Amino acid sequence: MPLYEYHCEQCSADLELIRKISQADDPLCPTCEKEGLVRQTSQSAFQLKGGGWYADGYSDKKAPACDTAKAGGCAKGGCAGQNS
């Protein structure tokens, strides 16, 4: 089950609650028991790793140019960073 972050507009409490995806949000704050609980949008900890993926997915780094001597020639479409 996913972990969601909430903020209470009444008591300013910040909470993390486990909810099913199909479960509706409860507007009652468990801290002050008043209505005003709002789900927050936050950055996930999900990362893609492996060849071709950068740490944040939006890096300014360019793909390294291949070394044709080591690689035995470029694959279809030419090397990254080189014009065909």
mmCIF file of the N, C-alpha and C atoms, coordinates in Angstrom:
data_MODEL
# 
_entry.id   MODEL 
# 
loop_
_atom_site.group_PDB 
_atom_site.id 
_atom_site.type_symbol 
_atom_site.label_atom_id 
_atom_site.label_alt_id 
_atom_site.label_comp_id 
_atom_site.label_asym_id 
_atom_site.label_entity_id 
_atom_site.label_seq_id 
_atom_site.pdbx_PDB_ins_code 
_atom_site.Cartn_x 
_atom_site.Cartn_y 
_atom_site.Cartn_z 
_atom_site.occupancy 
_atom_site.B_iso_or_equiv 
_atom_site.pdbx_formal_charge 
_atom_site.auth_seq_id 
_atom_site.auth_comp_id 
_atom_site.auth_asym_id 
_atom_site.auth_atom_id 
_atom_site.pdbx_PDB_model_num 
ATOM 1   N N  . MET A 1 1  ? 0.850   -1.181 0.000   1.00 0.00 ? 1  MET A N  1 
ATOM 2   C CA . MET A 1 1  ? 0.000   0.000  0.000   1.00 0.00 ? 1  MET A CA 1 
ATOM 3   C C  . MET A 1 1  ? 0.895   1.244  0.000   1.00 0.00 ? 1  MET A C  1 
ATOM 4   N N  . PRO A 1 2  ? 0.471   2.267  -0.729  1.00 0.00 ? 2  PRO A N  1 
ATOM 5   C CA . PRO A 1 2  ? 1.272   3.493  -0.805  1.00 0.00 ? 2  PRO A CA 1 
ATOM 6   C C  . PRO A 1 2  ? 1.205   4.324  0.475   1.00 0.00 ? 2  PRO A C  1 
ATOM 7   N N  . LEU A 1 3  ? 2.252   5.084  0.683   1.00 0.00 ? 3  LEU A N  1 
ATOM 8   C CA . LEU A 1 3  ? 2.359   6.001  1.812   1.00 0.00 ? 3  LEU A CA 1 
ATOM 9   C C  . LEU A 1 3  ? 2.113   7.411  1.278   1.00 0.00 ? 3  LEU A C  1 
ATOM 10  N N  . TYR A 1 4  ? 1.126   8.102  1.829   1.00 0.00 ? 4  TYR A N  1 
ATOM 11  C CA . TYR A 1 4  ? 0.780   9.459  1.392   1.00 0.00 ? 4  TYR A CA 1 
ATOM 12  C C  . TYR A 1 4  ? 1.101   10.460 2.489   1.00 0.00 ? 4  TYR A C  1 
ATOM 13  N N  . GLU A 1 5  ? 1.453   11.668 2.071   1.00 0.00 ? 5  GLU A N  1 
ATOM 14  C CA . GLU A 1 5  ? 1.725   12.758 3.007   1.00 0.00 ? 5  GLU A CA 1 
ATOM 15  C C  . GLU A 1 5  ? 0.514   13.681 3.058   1.00 0.00 ? 5  GLU A C  1 
ATOM 16  N N  . TYR A 1 6  ? 0.167   14.097 4.264   1.00 0.00 ? 6  TYR A N  1 
ATOM 17  C CA . TYR A 1 6  ? -0.982  14.994 4.483   1.00 0.00 ? 6  TYR A CA 1 
ATOM 18  C C  . TYR A 1 6  ? -0.554  16.169 5.338   1.00 0.00 ? 6  TYR A C  1 
ATOM 19  N N  . HIS A 1 7  ? -1.296  17.266 5.201   1.00 0.00 ? 7  HIS A N  1 
ATOM 20  C CA . HIS A 1 7  ? -1.099  18.460 6.031   1.00 0.00 ? 7  HIS A CA 1 
ATOM 21  C C  . HIS A 1 7  ? -2.468  18.895 6.538   1.00 0.00 ? 7  HIS A C  1 
ATOM 22  N N  . CYS A 1 8  ? -2.557  19.158 7.832   1.00 0.00 ? 8  CYS A N  1 
ATOM 23  C CA . CYS A 1 8  ? -3.806  19.629 8.425   1.00 0.00 ? 8  CYS A CA 1 
ATOM 24  C C  . CYS A 1 8  ? -3.800  21.154 8.429   1.00 0.00 ? 8  CYS A C  1 
ATOM 25  N N  . GLU A 1 9  ? -4.812  21.735 7.821   1.00 0.00 ? 9  GLU A N  1 
ATOM 26  C CA . GLU A 1 9  ? -4.917  23.196 7.769   1.00 0.00 ? 9  GLU A CA 1 
ATOM 27  C C  . GLU A 1 9  ? -5.374  23.779 9.102   1.00 0.00 ? 9  GLU A C  1 
ATOM 28  N N  . GLN A 1 10 ? -5.933  22.959 9.975   1.00 0.00 ? 10 GLN A N  1 
ATOM 29  C CA . GLN A 1 10 ? -6.421  23.439 11.275  1.00 0.00 ? 10 GLN A CA 1 
ATOM 30  C C  . GLN A 1 10 ? -5.303  23.516 12.316  1.00 0.00 ? 10 GLN A C  1 
ATOM 31  N N  . CYS A 1 11 ? -4.541  22.405 12.470  1.00 0.00 ? 11 CYS A N  1 
ATOM 32  C CA . CYS A 1 11 ? -3.514  22.364 13.519  1.00 0.00 ? 11 CYS A CA 1 
ATOM 33  C C  . CYS A 1 11 ? -2.083  22.383 12.967  1.00 0.00 ? 11 CYS A C  1 
ATOM 34  N N  . SER A 1 12 ? -1.931  22.483 11.643  1.00 0.00 ? 12 SER A N  1 
ATOM 35  C CA . SER A 1 12 ? -0.638  22.530 10.948  1.00 0.00 ? 12 SER A CA 1 
ATOM 36  C C  . SER A 1 12 ? 0.201   21.268 11.144  1.00 0.00 ? 12 SER A C  1 
ATOM 37  N N  . ALA A 1 13 ? -0.434  20.139 11.425  1.00 0.00 ? 13 ALA A N  1 
ATOM 38  C CA . ALA A 1 13 ? 0.289   18.883 11.577  1.00 0.00 ? 13 ALA A CA 1 
ATOM 39  C C  . ALA A 1 13 ? 0.621   18.308 10.202  1.00 0.00 ? 13 ALA A C  1 
ATOM 40  N N  . ASP A 1 14 ? 1.818   17.728 10.076  1.00 0.00 ? 14 ASP A N  1 
ATOM 41  C CA . ASP A 1 14 ? 2.226   17.023 8.868   1.00 0.00 ? 14 ASP A CA 1 
ATOM 42  C C  . ASP A 1 14 ? 2.243   15.539 9.194   1.00 0.00 ? 14 ASP A C  1 
ATOM 43  N N  . LEU A 1 15 ? 1.535   14.740 8.375   1.00 0.00 ? 15 LEU A N  1 
ATOM 44  C CA . LEU A 1 15 ? 1.362   13.326 8.662   1.00 0.00 ? 15 LEU A CA 1 
ATOM 45  C C  . LEU A 1 15 ? 1.721   12.487 7.448   1.00 0.00 ? 15 LEU A C  1 
ATOM 46  N N  . GLU A 1 16 ? 2.113   11.233 7.698   1.00 0.00 ? 16 GLU A N  1 
ATOM 47  C CA . GLU A 1 16 ? 2.271   10.237 6.654   1.00 0.00 ? 16 GLU A CA 1 
ATOM 48  C C  . GLU A 1 16 ? 1.328   9.093  6.995   1.00 0.00 ? 16 GLU A C  1 
ATOM 49  N N  . LEU A 1 17 ? 0.426   8.766  6.072   1.00 0.00 ? 17 LEU A N  1 
ATOM 50  C CA . LEU A 1 17 ? -0.557  7.724  6.312   1.00 0.00 ? 17 LEU A CA 1 
ATOM 51  C C  . LEU A 1 17 ? -0.520  6.703  5.181   1.00 0.00 ? 17 LEU A C  1 
ATOM 52  N N  . ILE A 1 18 ? -0.672  5.426  5.520   1.00 0.00 ? 18 ILE A N  1 
ATOM 53  C CA . ILE A 1 18 ? -0.749  4.365  4.536   1.00 0.00 ? 18 ILE A CA 1 
ATOM 54  C C  . ILE A 1 18 ? -2.211  4.205  4.129   1.00 0.00 ? 18 ILE A C  1 
ATOM 55  N N  . ARG A 1 19 ? -2.462  4.297  2.831   1.00 0.00 ? 19 ARG A N  1 
ATOM 56  C CA . ARG A 1 19 ? -3.815  4.194  2.303   1.00 0.00 ? 19 ARG A CA 1 
ATOM 57  C C  . ARG A 1 19 ? -3.813  3.274  1.096   1.00 0.00 ? 19 ARG A C  1 
ATOM 58  N N  . LYS A 1 20 ? -4.908  2.561  0.883   1.00 0.00 ? 20 LYS A N  1 
ATOM 59  C CA . LYS A 1 20 ? -5.088  1.822  -0.357  1.00 0.00 ? 20 LYS A CA 1 
ATOM 60  C C  . LYS A 1 20 ? -5.348  2.836  -1.463  1.00 0.00 ? 20 LYS A C  1 
ATOM 61  N N  . ILE A 1 21 ? -4.990  2.477  -2.674  1.00 0.00 ? 21 ILE A N  1 
ATOM 62  C CA . ILE A 1 21 ? -5.218  3.380  -3.803  1.00 0.00 ? 21 ILE A CA 1 
ATOM 63  C C  . ILE A 1 21 ? -6.710  3.644  -3.985  1.00 0.00 ? 21 ILE A C  1 
ATOM 64  N N  . SER A 1 22 ? -7.526  2.607  -3.760  1.00 0.00 ? 22 SER A N  1 
ATOM 65  C CA . SER A 1 22 ? -8.973  2.741  -3.947  1.00 0.00 ? 22 SER A CA 1 
ATOM 66  C C  . SER A 1 22 ? -9.665  3.406  -2.756  1.00 0.00 ? 22 SER A C  1 
ATOM 67  N N  . GLN A 1 23 ? -8.961  3.576  -1.640  1.00 0.00 ? 23 GLN A N  1 
ATOM 68  C CA . GLN A 1 23 ? -9.552  4.152  -0.425  1.00 0.00 ? 23 GLN A CA 1 
ATOM 69  C C  . GLN A 1 23 ? -9.644  5.673  -0.539  1.00 0.00 ? 23 GLN A C  1 
ATOM 70  N N  . ALA A 1 24 ? -10.781 6.234  -0.201  1.00 0.00 ? 24 ALA A N  1 
ATOM 71  C CA . ALA A 1 24 ? -10.987 7.682  -0.249  1.00 0.00 ? 24 ALA A CA 1 
ATOM 72  C C  . ALA A 1 24 ? -10.225 8.354  0.893   1.00 0.00 ? 24 ALA A C  1 
ATOM 73  N N  . ASP A 1 25 ? -9.818  9.595  0.655   1.00 0.00 ? 25 ASP A N  1 
ATOM 74  C CA . ASP A 1 25 ? -9.135  10.365 1.707   1.00 0.00 ? 25 ASP A CA 1 
ATOM 75  C C  . ASP A 1 25 ? -10.115 10.725 2.808   1.00 0.00 ? 25 ASP A C  1 
ATOM 76  N N  . ASP A 1 26 ? -9.661  10.606 4.040   1.00 0.00 ? 26 ASP A N  1 
ATOM 77  C CA . ASP A 1 26 ? -10.466 10.981 5.202   1.00 0.00 ? 26 ASP A CA 1 
ATOM 78  C C  . ASP A 1 26 ? -10.161 12.440 5.524   1.00 0.00 ? 26 ASP A C  1 
ATOM 79  N N  . PRO A 1 27 ? -11.154 13.334 5.534   1.00 0.00 ? 27 PRO A N  1 
ATOM 80  C CA . PRO A 1 27 ? -10.883 14.749 5.802   1.00 0.00 ? 27 PRO A CA 1 
ATOM 81  C C  . PRO A 1 27 ? -10.596 15.055 7.268   1.00 0.00 ? 27 PRO A C  1 
ATOM 82  N N  . LEU A 1 28 ? -10.793 14.085 8.175   1.00 0.00 ? 28 LEU A N  1 
ATOM 83  C CA . LEU A 1 28 ? -10.554 14.322 9.600   1.00 0.00 ? 28 LEU A CA 1 
ATOM 84  C C  . LEU A 1 28 ? -9.101  14.071 9.965   1.00 0.00 ? 28 LEU A C  1 
ATOM 85  N N  . CYS A 1 29 ? -8.505  15.029 10.645  1.00 0.00 ? 29 CYS A N  1 
ATOM 86  C CA . CYS A 1 29 ? -7.123  14.919 11.109  1.00 0.00 ? 29 CYS A CA 1 
ATOM 87  C C  . CYS A 1 29 ? -7.078  14.010 12.340  1.00 0.00 ? 29 CYS A C  1 
ATOM 88  N N  . PRO A 1 30 ? -6.203  12.993 12.374  1.00 0.00 ? 30 PRO A N  1 
ATOM 89  C CA . PRO A 1 30 ? -6.119  12.141 13.556  1.00 0.00 ? 30 PRO A CA 1 
ATOM 90  C C  . PRO A 1 30 ? -5.516  12.858 14.768  1.00 0.00 ? 30 PRO A C  1 
ATOM 91  N N  . THR A 1 31 ? -4.837  13.981 14.563  1.00 0.00 ? 31 THR A N  1 
ATOM 92  C CA . THR A 1 31 ? -4.220  14.732 15.660  1.00 0.00 ? 31 THR A CA 1 
ATOM 93  C C  . THR A 1 31 ? -5.232  15.612 16.387  1.00 0.00 ? 31 THR A C  1 
ATOM 94  N N  . CYS A 1 32 ? -5.943  16.469 15.622  1.00 0.00 ? 32 CYS A N  1 
ATOM 95  C CA . CYS A 1 32 ? -6.883  17.401 16.252  1.00 0.00 ? 32 CYS A CA 1 
ATOM 96  C C  . CYS A 1 32 ? -8.343  16.982 16.081  1.00 0.00 ? 32 CYS A C  1 
ATOM 97  N N  . GLU A 1 33 ? -8.594  15.952 15.254  1.00 0.00 ? 33 GLU A N  1 
ATOM 98  C CA . GLU A 1 33 ? -9.934  15.425 14.998  1.00 0.00 ? 33 GLU A CA 1 
ATOM 99  C C  . GLU A 1 33 ? -10.893 16.455 14.393  1.00 0.00 ? 33 GLU A C  1 
ATOM 100 N N  . LYS A 1 34 ? -10.343 17.398 13.603  1.00 0.00 ? 34 LYS A N  1 
ATOM 101 C CA . LYS A 1 34 ? -11.143 18.389 12.892  1.00 0.00 ? 34 LYS A CA 1 
ATOM 102 C C  . LYS A 1 34 ? -10.952 18.192 11.391  1.00 0.00 ? 34 LYS A C  1 
ATOM 103 N N  . GLU A 1 35 ? -11.903 18.698 10.597  1.00 0.00 ? 35 GLU A N  1 
ATOM 104 C CA . GLU A 1 35 ? -11.759 18.627 9.145   1.00 0.00 ? 35 GLU A CA 1 
ATOM 105 C C  . GLU A 1 35 ? -10.705 19.622 8.675   1.00 0.00 ? 35 GLU A C  1 
ATOM 106 N N  . GLY A 1 36 ? -9.962  19.247 7.659   1.00 0.00 ? 36 GLY A N  1 
ATOM 107 C CA . GLY A 1 36 ? -8.944  20.142 7.122   1.00 0.00 ? 36 GLY A CA 1 
ATOM 108 C C  . GLY A 1 36 ? -7.704  19.407 6.659   1.00 0.00 ? 36 GLY A C  1 
ATOM 109 N N  . LEU A 1 37 ? -7.780  18.073 6.551   1.00 0.00 ? 37 LEU A N  1 
ATOM 110 C CA . LEU A 1 37 ? -6.651  17.271 6.113   1.00 0.00 ? 37 LEU A CA 1 
ATOM 111 C C  . LEU A 1 37 ? -6.562  17.308 4.591   1.00 0.00 ? 37 LEU A C  1 
ATOM 112 N N  . VAL A 1 38 ? -5.398  17.702 4.062   1.00 0.00 ? 38 VAL A N  1 
ATOM 113 C CA . VAL A 1 38 ? -5.182  17.848 2.624   1.00 0.00 ? 38 VAL A CA 1 
ATOM 114 C C  . VAL A 1 38 ? -3.979  17.002 2.214   1.00 0.00 ? 38 VAL A C  1 
ATOM 115 N N  . ARG A 1 39 ? -4.136  16.208 1.144   1.00 0.00 ? 39 ARG A N  1 
ATOM 116 C CA . ARG A 1 39 ? -3.021  15.388 0.658   1.00 0.00 ? 39 ARG A CA 1 
ATOM 117 C C  . ARG A 1 39 ? -1.993  16.288 -0.021  1.00 0.00 ? 39 ARG A C  1 
ATOM 118 N N  . GLN A 1 40 ? -0.726  16.064 0.283   1.00 0.00 ? 40 GLN A N  1 
ATOM 119 C CA . GLN A 1 40 ? 0.375   16.830 -0.286  1.00 0.00 ? 40 GLN A CA 1 
ATOM 120 C C  . GLN A 1 40 ? 0.979   16.075 -1.469  1.00 0.00 ? 40 GLN A C  1 
ATOM 121 N N  . THR A 1 41 ? 1.541   16.819 -2.401  1.00 0.00 ? 41 THR A N  1 
ATOM 122 C CA . THR A 1 41 ? 2.257   16.230 -3.516  1.00 0.00 ? 41 THR A CA 1 
ATOM 123 C C  . THR A 1 41 ? 3.736   16.296 -3.193  1.00 0.00 ? 41 THR A C  1 
ATOM 124 N N  . SER A 1 42 ? 4.401   15.159 -3.278  1.00 0.00 ? 42 SER A N  1 
ATOM 125 C CA . SER A 1 42 ? 5.823   15.136 -2.953  1.00 0.00 ? 42 SER A CA 1 
ATOM 126 C C  . SER A 1 42 ? 6.586   14.330 -3.990  1.00 0.00 ? 42 SER A C  1 
ATOM 127 N N  . GLN A 1 43 ? 7.894   14.493 -3.990  1.00 0.00 ? 43 GLN A N  1 
ATOM 128 C CA . GLN A 1 43 ? 8.754   13.780 -4.916  1.00 0.00 ? 43 GLN A CA 1 
ATOM 129 C C  . GLN A 1 43 ? 8.893   12.332 -4.454  1.00 0.00 ? 43 GLN A C  1 
ATOM 130 N N  . SER A 1 44 ? 8.767   11.416 -5.380  1.00 0.00 ? 44 SER A N  1 
ATOM 131 C CA . SER A 1 44 ? 8.880   10.006 -5.014  1.00 0.00 ? 44 SER A CA 1 
ATOM 132 C C  . SER A 1 44 ? 10.340  9.586  -4.916  1.00 0.00 ? 44 SER A C  1 
ATOM 133 N N  . ALA A 1 45 ? 10.562  8.460  -4.296  1.00 0.00 ? 45 ALA A N  1 
ATOM 134 C CA . ALA A 1 45 ? 11.902  7.913  -4.166  1.00 0.00 ? 45 ALA A CA 1 
ATOM 135 C C  . ALA A 1 45 ? 12.212  6.943  -5.299  1.00 0.00 ? 45 ALA A C  1 
ATOM 136 N N  . PHE A 1 46 ? 11.340  6.857  -6.304  1.00 0.00 ? 46 PHE A N  1 
ATOM 137 C CA . PHE A 1 46 ? 11.499  5.946  -7.423  1.00 0.00 ? 46 PHE A CA 1 
ATOM 138 C C  . PHE A 1 46 ? 12.633  6.412  -8.320  1.00 0.00 ? 46 PHE A C  1 
ATOM 139 N N  . GLN A 1 47 ? 13.574  5.515  -8.646  1.00 0.00 ? 47 GLN A N  1 
ATOM 140 C CA . GLN A 1 47 ? 14.671  5.845  -9.539  1.00 0.00 ? 47 GLN A CA 1 
ATOM 141 C C  . GLN A 1 47 ? 14.854  4.737  -10.551 1.00 0.00 ? 47 GLN A C  1 
ATOM 142 N N  . LEU A 1 48 ? 15.166  5.103  -11.772 1.00 0.00 ? 48 LEU A N  1 
ATOM 143 C CA . LEU A 1 48 ? 15.531  4.133  -12.794 1.00 0.00 ? 48 LEU A CA 1 
ATOM 144 C C  . LEU A 1 48 ? 17.042  4.089  -12.851 1.00 0.00 ? 48 LEU A C  1 
ATOM 145 N N  . LYS A 1 49 ? 17.606  2.892  -12.790 1.00 0.00 ? 49 LYS A N  1 
ATOM 146 C CA . LYS A 1 49 ? 19.056  2.753  -12.809 1.00 0.00 ? 49 LYS A CA 1 
ATOM 147 C C  . LYS A 1 49 ? 19.454  1.825  -13.942 1.00 0.00 ? 49 LYS A C  1 
ATOM 148 N N  . GLY A 1 50 ? 20.672  1.983  -14.381 1.00 0.00 ? 50 GLY A N  1 
ATOM 149 C CA . GLY A 1 50 ? 21.181  1.128  -15.442 1.00 0.00 ? 50 GLY A CA 1 
ATOM 150 C C  . GLY A 1 50 ? 21.698  1.964  -16.589 1.00 0.00 ? 50 GLY A C  1 
ATOM 151 N N  . GLY A 1 51 ? 22.162  1.294  -17.633 1.00 0.00 ? 51 GLY A N  1 
ATOM 152 C CA . GLY A 1 51 ? 22.716  1.985  -18.781 1.00 0.00 ? 51 GLY A CA 1 
ATOM 153 C C  . GLY A 1 51 ? 21.727  2.936  -19.434 1.00 0.00 ? 51 GLY A C  1 
ATOM 154 N N  . GLY A 1 52 ? 22.140  4.171  -19.623 1.00 0.00 ? 52 GLY A N  1 
ATOM 155 C CA . GLY A 1 52 ? 21.297  5.143  -20.301 1.00 0.00 ? 52 GLY A CA 1 
ATOM 156 C C  . GLY A 1 52 ? 20.455  6.019  -19.390 1.00 0.00 ? 52 GLY A C  1 
ATOM 157 N N  . TRP A 1 53 ? 20.328  5.659  -18.138 1.00 0.00 ? 53 TRP A N  1 
ATOM 158 C CA . TRP A 1 53 ? 19.511  6.457  -17.221 1.00 0.00 ? 53 TRP A CA 1 
ATOM 159 C C  . TRP A 1 53 ? 20.410  7.259  -16.289 1.00 0.00 ? 53 TRP A C  1 
ATOM 160 N N  . TYR A 1 54 ? 20.090  8.531  -16.112 1.00 0.00 ? 54 TYR A N  1 
ATOM 161 C CA . TYR A 1 54 ? 20.824  9.376  -15.175 1.00 0.00 ? 54 TYR A CA 1 
ATOM 162 C C  . TYR A 1 54 ? 20.125  9.345  -13.828 1.00 0.00 ? 54 TYR A C  1 
ATOM 163 N N  . ALA A 1 55 ? 20.808  9.777  -12.785 1.00 0.00 ? 55 ALA A N  1 
ATOM 164 C CA . ALA A 1 55 ? 20.307  9.680  -11.413 1.00 0.00 ? 55 ALA A CA 1 
ATOM 165 C C  . ALA A 1 55 ? 18.958  10.363 -11.238 1.00 0.00 ? 55 ALA A C  1 
ATOM 166 N N  . ASP A 1 56 ? 18.763  11.533 -11.827 1.00 0.00 ? 56 ASP A N  1 
ATOM 167 C CA . ASP A 1 56 ? 17.502  12.240 -11.626 1.00 0.00 ? 56 ASP A CA 1 
ATOM 168 C C  . ASP A 1 56 ? 16.603  12.230 -12.858 1.00 0.00 ? 56 ASP A C  1 
ATOM 169 N N  . GLY A 1 57 ? 17.066  11.675 -13.948 1.00 0.00 ? 57 GLY A N  1 
ATOM 170 C CA . GLY A 1 57 ? 16.252  11.592 -15.154 1.00 0.00 ? 57 GLY A CA 1 
ATOM 171 C C  . GLY A 1 57 ? 16.174  12.877 -15.949 1.00 0.00 ? 57 GLY A C  1 
ATOM 172 N N  . TYR A 1 58 ? 16.662  13.971 -15.419 1.00 0.00 ? 58 TYR A N  1 
ATOM 173 C CA . TYR A 1 58 ? 16.603  15.259 -16.100 1.00 0.00 ? 58 TYR A CA 1 
ATOM 174 C C  . TYR A 1 58 ? 17.966  15.944 -16.073 1.00 0.00 ? 58 TYR A C  1 
ATOM 175 N N  . SER A 1 59 ? 18.997  15.172 -16.214 1.00 0.00 ? 59 SER A N  1 
ATOM 176 C CA . SER A 1 59 ? 20.353  15.691 -16.108 1.00 0.00 ? 59 SER A CA 1 
ATOM 177 C C  . SER A 1 59 ? 20.719  16.541 -17.320 1.00 0.00 ? 59 SER A C  1 
ATOM 178 N N  . ASP A 1 60 ? 21.608  17.517 -17.111 1.00 0.00 ? 60 ASP A N  1 
ATOM 179 C CA . ASP A 1 60 ? 22.121  18.334 -18.202 1.00 0.00 ? 60 ASP A CA 1 
ATOM 180 C C  . ASP A 1 60 ? 23.279  17.632 -18.905 1.00 0.00 ? 60 ASP A C  1 
ATOM 181 N N  . LYS A 1 61 ? 23.721  16.509 -18.369 1.00 0.00 ? 61 LYS A N  1 
ATOM 182 C CA . LYS A 1 61 ? 24.841  15.775 -18.944 1.00 0.00 ? 61 LYS A CA 1 
ATOM 183 C C  . LYS A 1 61 ? 24.449  15.198 -20.293 1.00 0.00 ? 61 LYS A C  1 
ATOM 184 N N  . LYS A 1 62 ? 25.391  15.184 -21.207 1.00 0.00 ? 62 LYS A N  1 
ATOM 185 C CA . LYS A 1 62 ? 25.171  14.597 -22.525 1.00 0.00 ? 62 LYS A CA 1 
ATOM 186 C C  . LYS A 1 62 ? 25.636  13.148 -22.498 1.00 0.00 ? 62 LYS A C  1 
ATOM 187 N N  . ALA A 1 63 ? 25.072  12.335 -23.355 1.00 0.00 ? 63 ALA A N  1 
ATOM 188 C CA . ALA A 1 63 ? 25.512  10.948 -23.471 1.00 0.00 ? 63 ALA A CA 1 
ATOM 189 C C  . ALA A 1 63 ? 26.939  10.937 -23.997 1.00 0.00 ? 63 ALA A C  1 
ATOM 190 N N  . PRO A 1 64 ? 27.798  10.097 -23.467 1.00 0.00 ? 64 PRO A N  1 
ATOM 191 C CA . PRO A 1 64 ? 29.189  10.072 -23.920 1.00 0.00 ? 64 PRO A CA 1 
ATOM 192 C C  . PRO A 1 64 ? 29.283  9.572  -25.357 1.00 0.00 ? 64 PRO A C  1 
ATOM 193 N N  . ALA A 1 65 ? 30.206  10.155 -26.132 1.00 0.00 ? 65 ALA A N  1 
ATOM 194 C CA . ALA A 1 65 ? 30.433  9.719  -27.502 1.00 0.00 ? 65 ALA A CA 1 
ATOM 195 C C  . ALA A 1 65 ? 31.146  8.380  -27.466 1.00 0.00 ? 65 ALA A C  1 
ATOM 196 N N  . CYS A 1 66 ? 30.799  7.494  -28.394 1.00 0.00 ? 66 CYS A N  1 
ATOM 197 C CA . CYS A 1 66 ? 31.439  6.179  -28.383 1.00 0.00 ? 66 CYS A CA 1 
ATOM 198 C C  . CYS A 1 66 ? 32.798  6.259  -29.054 1.00 0.00 ? 66 CYS A C  1 
ATOM 199 N N  . ASP A 1 67 ? 33.650  5.343  -28.674 1.00 0.00 ? 67 ASP A N  1 
ATOM 200 C CA . ASP A 1 67 ? 34.984  5.248  -29.245 1.00 0.00 ? 67 ASP A CA 1 
ATOM 201 C C  . ASP A 1 67 ? 34.904  4.197  -30.351 1.00 0.00 ? 67 ASP A C  1 
ATOM 202 N N  . THR A 1 68 ? 34.953  4.619  -31.616 1.00 0.00 ? 68 THR A N  1 
ATOM 203 C CA . THR A 1 68 ? 34.761  3.689  -32.726 1.00 0.00 ? 68 THR A CA 1 
ATOM 204 C C  . THR A 1 68 ? 35.845  2.633  -32.780 1.00 0.00 ? 68 THR A C  1 
ATOM 205 N N  . ALA A 1 69 ? 37.043  2.921  -32.310 1.00 0.00 ? 69 ALA A N  1 
ATOM 206 C CA . ALA A 1 69 ? 38.117  1.923  -32.319 1.00 0.00 ? 69 ALA A CA 1 
ATOM 207 C C  . ALA A 1 69 ? 37.802  0.803  -31.332 1.00 0.00 ? 69 ALA A C  1 
ATOM 208 N N  . LYS A 1 70 ? 37.287  1.155  -30.140 1.00 0.00 ? 70 LYS A N  1 
ATOM 209 C CA . LYS A 1 70 ? 36.954  0.155  -29.130 1.00 0.00 ? 70 LYS A CA 1 
ATOM 210 C C  . LYS A 1 70 ? 35.670  -0.579 -29.482 1.00 0.00 ? 70 LYS A C  1 
ATOM 211 N N  . ALA A 1 71 ? 34.688  0.151  -29.964 1.00 0.00 ? 71 ALA A N  1 
ATOM 212 C CA . ALA A 1 71 ? 33.371  -0.421 -30.215 1.00 0.00 ? 71 ALA A CA 1 
ATOM 213 C C  . ALA A 1 71 ? 33.310  -1.187 -31.532 1.00 0.00 ? 71 ALA A C  1 
ATOM 214 N N  . GLY A 1 72 ? 34.325  -1.026 -32.392 1.00 0.00 ? 72 GLY A N  1 
ATOM 215 C CA . GLY A 1 72 ? 34.281  -1.699 -33.682 1.00 0.00 ? 72 GLY A CA 1 
ATOM 216 C C  . GLY A 1 72 ? 33.312  -1.050 -34.638 1.00 0.00 ? 72 GLY A C  1 
ATOM 217 N N  . GLY A 1 73 ? 33.101  0.241  -34.512 1.00 0.00 ? 73 GLY A N  1 
ATOM 218 C CA . GLY A 1 73 ? 32.163  0.955  -35.360 1.00 0.00 ? 73 GLY A CA 1 
ATOM 219 C C  . GLY A 1 73 ? 30.922  1.333  -34.598 1.00 0.00 ? 73 GLY A C  1 
ATOM 220 N N  . CYS A 1 74 ? 30.191  2.277  -35.105 1.00 0.00 ? 74 CYS A N  1 
ATOM 221 C CA . CYS A 1 74 ? 28.980  2.748  -34.430 1.00 0.00 ? 74 CYS A CA 1 
ATOM 222 C C  . CYS A 1 74 ? 27.772  1.915  -34.838 1.00 0.00 ? 74 CYS A C  1 
ATOM 223 N N  . ALA A 1 75 ? 26.817  1.865  -33.950 1.00 0.00 ? 75 ALA A N  1 
ATOM 224 C CA . ALA A 1 75 ? 25.557  1.193  -34.248 1.00 0.00 ? 75 ALA A CA 1 
ATOM 225 C C  . ALA A 1 75 ? 24.761  2.043  -35.214 1.00 0.00 ? 75 ALA A C  1 
ATOM 226 N N  . LYS A 1 76 ? 23.649  1.526  -35.678 1.00 0.00 ? 76 LYS A N  1 
ATOM 227 C CA . LYS A 1 76 ? 22.808  2.269  -36.623 1.00 0.00 ? 76 LYS A CA 1 
ATOM 228 C C  . LYS A 1 76 ? 22.470  3.631  -36.063 1.00 0.00 ? 76 LYS A C  1 
ATOM 229 N N  . GLY A 1 77 ? 22.522  4.655  -36.896 1.00 0.00 ? 77 GLY A N  1 
ATOM 230 C CA . GLY A 1 77 ? 22.167  5.996  -36.478 1.00 0.00 ? 77 GLY A CA 1 
ATOM 231 C C  . GLY A 1 77 ? 23.357  6.826  -36.045 1.00 0.00 ? 77 GLY A C  1 
ATOM 232 N N  . GLY A 1 78 ? 24.557  6.242  -35.986 1.00 0.00 ? 78 GLY A N  1 
ATOM 233 C CA . GLY A 1 78 ? 25.738  7.001  -35.629 1.00 0.00 ? 78 GLY A CA 1 
ATOM 234 C C  . GLY A 1 78 ? 25.954  7.068  -34.133 1.00 0.00 ? 78 GLY A C  1 
ATOM 235 N N  . CYS A 1 79 ? 27.079  7.624  -33.744 1.00 0.00 ? 79 CYS A N  1 
ATOM 236 C CA . CYS A 1 79 ? 27.441  7.754  -32.333 1.00 0.00 ? 79 CYS A CA 1 
ATOM 237 C C  . CYS A 1 79 ? 26.803  8.994  -31.723 1.00 0.00 ? 79 CYS A C  1 
ATOM 238 N N  . ALA A 1 80 ? 26.573  8.941  -30.446 1.00 0.00 ? 80 ALA A N  1 
ATOM 239 C CA . ALA A 1 80 ? 26.064  10.117 -29.727 1.00 0.00 ? 80 ALA A CA 1 
ATOM 240 C C  . ALA A 1 80 ? 27.142  11.182 -29.736 1.00 0.00 ? 80 ALA A C  1 
ATOM 241 N N  . GLY A 1 81 ? 26.771  12.395 -30.021 1.00 0.00 ? 81 GLY A N  1 
ATOM 242 C CA . GLY A 1 81 ? 27.722  13.502 -30.001 1.00 0.00 ? 81 GLY A CA 1 
ATOM 243 C C  . GLY A 1 81 ? 28.475  13.684 -31.309 1.00 0.00 ? 81 GLY A C  1 
ATOM 244 N N  . GLN A 1 82 ? 28.203  12.822 -32.315 1.00 0.00 ? 82 GLN A N  1 
ATOM 245 C CA . GLN A 1 82 ? 28.857  12.942 -33.601 1.00 0.00 ? 82 GLN A CA 1 
ATOM 246 C C  . GLN A 1 82 ? 27.815  13.083 -34.697 1.00 0.00 ? 82 GLN A C  1 
ATOM 247 N N  . ASN A 1 83 ? 28.088  13.929 -35.662 1.00 0.00 ? 83 ASN A N  1 
ATOM 248 C CA . ASN A 1 83 ? 27.171  14.092 -36.784 1.00 0.00 ? 83 ASN A CA 1 
ATOM 249 C C  . ASN A 1 83 ? 27.493  13.062 -37.849 1.00 0.00 ? 83 ASN A C  1 
ATOM 250 N N  . SER A 1 84 ? 26.477  12.465 -38.443 1.00 0.00 ? 84 SER A N  1 
ATOM 251 C CA . SER A 1 84 ? 26.686  11.450 -39.478 1.00 0.00 ? 84 SER A CA 1 
ATOM 252 C C  . SER A 1 84 ? 26.926  12.096 -40.815 1.00 0.00 ? 84 SER A C  1 
# 
